[in-house]
């Protein structure tokens, strides 16, 4: 029996390929175990159960790395032609298989001693760091000698790998019927090609972005533990082409802290207010859609699509000049929940996405809050579950937790109205105080609405307008349900957008309005009210503003400002077309960090057609300090302040 199995494997190219790829999985898992054991002091508190979960989760990242490393070899074995059994052909690609995977093993093993210097997996930034090193050969030799135990591990693992690989050689076979052989091979090639595509991306759903470093947060309770989940080839591959931030030295430490300091600690004697926090992040909700935010507009035939939000604005603290800090959904969560803006590269796609961070979730948990994040899309969509877990959320509620596919829109997730009701009911079952956030899904391409709503919602020139009206009605129904619940009156609500979307009116087709969104803070007790038409607000201001409202007096780090303090400078920042855009009062400055390129009065010159001759030295000075703080803290992993 054993002999026949061996004979089958030695002649069947698909079982041969599967066995060899399985050997690579074994090598990567051994590297992960060794990485953990030799760096165990950096990962306190990892239980056996958690480590087992990490090992299982790591296979997802191993799959992507292994498929990339072996793509040439896999294609060579799957080509549906008889020559793939040829001895010379097999020897050539066996050598390629051994060499490519030995490089992968080397990268994993090299990170065992190197981790102590960086406290994260090595990314493609390593090529930039050593690109101009003239003494690279001597440095490499010193590394090999000084960390002899890593060298020894590498040699042992490669020897084991080569031995196992050679034990799984493929014997030549004669093809009896070439037509049947090729046609069968084509079918298998297409089927396995589809599986490989899913493995390279990390999933098959259209709503799932290709997995990146931040997705490792799904399998750990501490951000630092993501280094165990990941493997080094994956970390390098996923950051290739992603710009590493340069370290900046525009200011010395004293002047830097004086010009812009992201370290916050509220000076207050007021007792901490144990109010619930509920945040709505509405998909693609541009300021343009909200009539209350466009009063006095000179846009011909202007109309809004959010009657409920307009009515709520009349009872809320609202910022007319509010901006998103990014243009993508994946930039919204770090901005809104952790006060980390999207800059050159979205935080969750950057080299620094496994940094330790604080967030509304993690900070309020120190005060006994229960935390939750709600997103009606299939679990894993956009990598949101991974990010919010790293941000300290207790539980993620997605399509799986909703558990009723009858309300699935067939594309992105559960329709907003039933999911918003699920949100209200779930909040009613949570212990107070709680801090939660919901990310809506329905105002998204292909801009569909549920059956039965045709003719009941306001339409506009763009298909999204009807969807905006639908989500606005879903919001109305949520507040109708929530207002009957005991937790409602002890809650502060924040309503904002993930980003603006394509404008309908020509007057809104400019670099300022491309980021313009609503920012509304509603308290049922009326403690926060007013229509602020002068303060410049942004997504990263939400966290420090809510913490200030609650009288949270512990230290934390946030790149945003407390809007309740009448902040100076009165600023917002985002990034577009290789330039930072900085808003201050009525001015918008574009800068590449080296010089101010253009300045506009974006209030009087809404279409940004009349650049001003004079720059704003104070704003440029402040912007450079902001960028220096952001870059250097990202590089050094200094995004958390210790809470005593």
Buried (B, 14 or more C-beta within 10 A) or exposed (E): EEEEEEEEBBBBBEBBBEBBBEBBBBBBBBBBBBBBEBBEEBBEEBEEEBBEBBBEBBBBBBBBBBBBBBEEBBEBBBBBEBEBBEEEBBEEBBEBBBEBBBEBBBBBBBBBBBBEEBBBBBBBBBEEEEEEEEEEEEEEEEBEEEBEEBBEBBEEBBEBBBEBBEEBBBEEEEEEEEEEBBEEBEEBBEEBEEEBEBBBBBBEEEBBBEBBBBBBBBBBBBBBBBBBBBBBBBBBBBBEEBEBBEEBEBBEEEEBBEBBEBEBEBEEEEEBBBBBBBBBBBBBBBBBBBBBBBEEBEBEEBEBBBBBBBEBBEBBBBBBBBBBBBBBBBBBBBBBBBBBBBBBBBBBBBBBBBBBBBBBBBBBBEBEBBBBBBBBBBBBBBBBBBBBBBBBBBBBBBBEBBEEEEBBBEBBBBBBBBBBBBBBEBBBEBEBBBBBBBBBBBBBEEBBBBEEBEEEBBEBEBEBBBBBBBBBBBBBBBBEBBEEEEBBEBBBBBBBBBBBBEBBBEBBEBBBBBBBBBBBBBBBEEEBEEBBEEBBBBBBBBBBBBBBBBBBBBBBBBBBBBBBEEBEBBBBBBBEEEBBBBBBBBBBBBBEBEEBEBBBBBBEBBBBEEEBEEBBEEBBBBBBBBBBBBBBBBBEBBBBBEEE
